[in-house]
């Protein structure tokens, strides 16, 4: 699956489940996470990757910075992972379902 295919699945899921999703880009600011989600006052940043790809060093630093400022930030490689986060499935489910979120700088 290409990253663009995953983005379409996530976009469609968000529309069906009442989430505002913004595809992010920040010219001149490398490391910006792919997507911003908003619903009922909850703000979530997610970096989408496919296959064995993982966030870049700058993206890991951005994930860390968002968390240090009290925000939610993750990286995912499937729609099921995104849905679990946005559905607030709980730490035990997320720990089992998500790829490793802790990198050397977190």
Secondary structure, DSSP 4 states (H G I P E B T S, - for coil): --HHHHHHHHHHHHHHTT-EEEE---TT-TT--SEEEEETTEEEEEEE--TT----HHHHHHHHHHHHTT-EEEEESSHHHHHHHHTT--HHHHHHHSPP---TT-
